Amino acid sequence: MDGTDSGPGHSRSEQAEAAEQEAARQRLLEQAEADRVPVDDTTRAVPDRRWRRGQR
């Protein structure tokens, strides 16, 4: 009993941890997709220099 047991309990905990990590990864990807800004909204250039008026 030196703590290096690689029996079924150990692999089950590793599988559970891997499943939790995959679930967390999926949640992050879903959140990133929900927060994503469409390219069309980021590439539209609108000349607006009103903010400079008060800085002179």
C-alpha positions in Angstrom: 0.0 0.0 0.0 2.3 2.8 -1.2 -0.5 5.0 -2.7 0.2 4.1 -6.3 -3.0 2.1 -6.8 -4.2 2.4 -10.4 -7.3 0.3 -9.9 -10.8 1.1 -11.2 -11.5 3.8 -8.6 -8.6 5.9 -9.8 -9.6 5.7 -13.5 -13.2 6.5 -12.5 -12.1 9.7 -10.8 -9.9 10.6 -13.8 -12.9 10.0 -16.1 -15.1 12.2 -13.8 -12.5 15.0 -13.8 -12.2 14.8 -17.6 -16.0 15.0 -18.0 -16.1 18.0 -15.7 -13.3 19.7 -17.7 -15.1 19.0 -20.9 -18.4 20.4 -19.5 -16.6 23.5 -18.3 -15.0 23.9 -21.7 -18.3 23.6 -23.4 -19.8 26.3 -21.1 -17.0 28.6 -21.9 -17.4 28.1 -25.6 -21.2 28.7 -25.4 -20.6 31.9 -23.3 -18.0 33.1 -25.8 -20.4 32.5 -28.7 -23.2 34.4 -26.9 -20.9 37.3 -26.3 -19.4 37.4 -29.8 -19.8 40.6 -31.8 -20.5 40.0 -35.5 -17.7 41.0 -37.9 -20.1 43.4 -39.7 -20.5 45.4 -36.5 -16.7 45.7 -35.9 -15.6 46.6 -39.4 -18.1 49.5 -40.0 -16.2 52.8 -39.9 -18.2 55.7 -38.9 -16.5 59.1 -38.9 -17.4 60.8 -35.7 -15.0 63.3 -34.2 -17.5 65.0 -31.8 -15.5 63.6 -28.8 -12.5 65.7 -29.7 -14.3 69.1 -29.4 -14.1 69.2 -25.6 -10.4 68.2 -25.5 -8.9 71.3 -27.0 
